[in-house]
Amino acid sequence: MKDIYSVIKSPVITEKSTAAVADGNKVVFWVELAANKKEVKEAIEKAFNVKVIGVNTQRVPGKLKKMGKYAGITSTRKKAYVTLKEGDKIELFAGV
């Protein structure tokens, strides 16, 4: 397995991810593009000491961005929707 801190990049704080936290026991993270669901599950369990029930991943393609006469494409990223065991929670999302 890779280092857990190279798999998990950062939490996703958006309206949709906040709604997922409020509705169910889900949290959303940006993860390594090459990471698979098994690696994400192990990294979340070790980093936050919680039990993960399931992981759904989504690749977010890069967008075309323009700045004056210059154009470029942002990087493709990967999101992981992590379902936690009932009663478990991650303190990062407690106040969100």
Rosetta blueprint (number, residue, H / E / L):
1 M L
2 K L
3 D L
4 I H
5 Y H
6 S H
7 V H
8 I E
9 K E
10 S E
11 P E
12 V L
13 I L
14 T L
15 E H
16 K H
17 S H
18 T H
19 A H
20 A H
21 V H
22 A H
23 D H
24 G L
25 N L
26 K E
27 V E
28 V E
29 F E
30 W E
31 V E
32 E L
33 L L
34 A L
35 A L
36 N L
37 K H
38 K H
39 E H
40 V H
41 K H
42 E H
43 A H
44 I H
45 E H
46 K H
47 A H
48 F H
49 N L
50 V L
51 K L
52 V E
53 I E
54 G E
55 V E
56 N E
57 T E
58 Q E
59 R E
60 V E
61 P L
62 G L
63 K L
64 L E
65 K E
66 K E
67 M E
68 G L
69 K L
70 Y E
71 A E
72 G E
73 I E
74 T L
75 S L
76 T L
77 R E
78 K E
79 K E
80 A E
81 Y E
82 V E
83 T E
84 L E
85 K L
86 E L
87 G L
88 D L
89 K L
90 I L
91 E H
92 L H
93 F H
94 A L
95 G L
96 V L
